[in-house]
Amino acid sequence: MFKLYTDAATMNKLGYSSGGILIIHNKRQIQIKVKLKANNNHDAEFEACLMGFKKVKEIAEKNETIIYYTDSKIVYDSLEKRYAKHYQLQLNKILSLQDSFSLVINNWISDKKNEGAHNLAQQALHSFY
């Protein structure tokens, strides 16, 4: 079983974004800070999610269970409905990655419970820009 946490941070006035990805497997953590292309928070949240699933796909077997955590309501709701009015292209890429695993459980959590990915995203934002 893999636990995946993602979060994004955006400097709205400048349009800079970064992401934090936290993967937990066998009591080990993989912490990733990434620079994102997105220039607004919603795009950044989808991009961070996509990058997180790409990373999990590199290290996980197809028969693995992935438990995904996000504090973004739009990402969570879109994944659950498999529809996003303005973000369908990004969503389709994420869903394709999710469909490659035997089971993915999407969870919405509060900002406070997503502190690991949040801190990584904030650190990335301040170190890249």
C-alpha positions as CSV (number, residue, x, y, z in Angstrom):
1,M,0.0,0.0,0.0
2,F,1.2,3.5,-0.9
3,K,-0.1,6.7,0.6
4,L,0.2,9.8,-1.6
5,Y,-0.2,13.3,-0.4
6,T,0.0,16.3,-2.7
7,D,-0.4,20.1,-2.3
8,A,0.3,23.2,-4.4
9,A,1.4,26.7,-3.5
10,T,1.0,29.7,-5.7
11,M,2.2,33.3,-5.6
12,N,-1.0,34.7,-7.2
13,K,0.4,38.2,-8.0
14,L,3.4,36.7,-9.9
15,G,1.8,33.5,-11.1
16,Y,4.5,31.2,-9.8
17,S,3.5,27.8,-8.4
18,S,5.2,24.9,-6.8
19,G,4.1,21.5,-5.5
20,G,4.8,19.2,-2.6
21,I,4.5,15.4,-3.0
22,L,4.8,13.1,0.0
23,I,4.8,9.3,-0.6
24,I,4.7,6.9,2.3
25,H,5.4,3.2,1.7
26,N,6.7,0.6,4.2
27,K,7.2,3.3,6.9
28,R,9.5,5.2,4.5
29,Q,8.9,8.6,3.1
30,I,9.7,10.1,-0.2
31,Q,9.5,13.9,-0.1
32,I,9.5,15.8,-3.4
33,K,9.4,19.6,-4.1
34,V,8.7,20.6,-7.7
35,K,8.4,23.7,-9.7
36,L,5.1,23.8,-11.5
37,K,4.1,25.4,-14.8
38,A,0.6,26.4,-13.5
39,N,0.0,30.1,-12.9
40,N,-3.1,29.7,-10.6
41,N,-3.9,27.6,-7.6
42,H,-6.5,25.2,-9.2
43,D,-4.2,24.4,-12.2
44,A,-1.3,23.9,-9.7
45,E,-3.3,21.5,-7.6
46,F,-4.2,19.3,-10.6
47,E,-0.6,19.5,-11.8
48,A,0.8,18.5,-8.4
49,C,-1.7,15.6,-8.3
50,L,-0.6,14.4,-11.7
51,M,3.1,14.6,-10.8
52,G,2.4,12.7,-7.7
53,F,0.7,9.8,-9.5
54,K,3.4,9.8,-12.1
55,K,6.0,9.3,-9.4
56,V,4.0,6.6,-7.7
57,K,3.6,4.8,-11.0
58,E,7.5,4.7,-11.3
59,I,7.9,2.9,-8.0
60,A,4.7,0.9,-7.4
61,E,3.5,-2.3,-8.8
62,K,0.2,-2.4,-10.8
63,N,-1.5,-4.6,-8.1
64,E,-0.8,-2.0,-5.4
65,T,-3.4,0.0,-3.5
66,I,-2.9,3.7,-3.6
67,I,-4.5,5.9,-0.9
68,Y,-4.5,9.5,-2.2
69,Y,-4.9,12.5,0.0
70,T,-5.6,16.1,-1.1
71,D,-6.8,19.3,0.6
72,S,-8.1,20.6,-2.8
73,K,-11.9,20.2,-2.9
74,I,-11.9,20.7,-6.7
75,V,-9.4,18.0,-7.3
76,Y,-11.1,15.6,-4.9
77,D,-14.6,16.3,-6.3
78,S,-13.4,16.0,-9.9
79,L,-11.7,12.6,-9.2
80,E,-14.9,11.3,-7.6
81,K,-17.2,12.5,-10.4
82,R,-14.5,11.8,-13.1
83,Y,-15.5,15.1,-14.5
84,A,-14.1,18.7,-14.3
85,K,-15.7,21.5,-16.3
86,H,-12.5,23.5,-16.8
87,Y,-9.8,20.9,-16.0
88,Q,-10.9,17.8,-17.9
89,L,-7.7,17.4,-19.8
90,Q,-5.6,17.3,-16.6
91,L,-8.2,15.1,-14.9
92,N,-8.1,12.6,-17.8
93,K,-4.4,12.2,-17.4
94,I,-4.7,11.6,-13.6
95,L,-7.6,9.2,-14.1
96,S,-5.5,7.2,-16.7
97,L,-2.7,6.9,-14.1
98,Q,-5.2,5.9,-11.4
99,D,-6.8,3.3,-13.6
100,S,-3.4,1.6,-14.0
101,F,-3.6,0.5,-10.3
102,S,-5.8,-2.2,-8.9
103,L,-7.3,0.2,-6.3
104,V,-7.1,3.9,-5.7
105,I,-8.9,5.5,-2.8
106,N,-9.3,9.3,-3.1
107,N,-9.6,11.3,0.2
108,W,-10.2,14.9,0.9
109,I,-8.4,16.1,4.1
110,S,-8.1,19.4,5.8
111,D,-5.1,21.7,5.2
112,K,-4.0,20.8,8.7
113,K,-3.9,17.1,8.0
114,N,-2.0,17.7,4.7
115,E,0.9,19.5,6.5
116,G,3.7,17.3,5.0
117,A,2.8,18.0,1.4
118,H,1.9,21.6,2.3
119,N,5.2,22.3,3.9
120,L,7.1,20.8,0.9
121,A,5.1,23.0,-1.5
122,Q,5.8,26.1,0.5
123,Q,9.5,25.3,0.8
124,A,9.6,24.8,-3.0
125,L,7.8,28.1,-3.7
126,H,10.3,30.0,-1.6
127,S,13.4,28.2,-2.8
128,F,12.5,28.3,-6.6
129,Y,11.4,31.9,-6.7
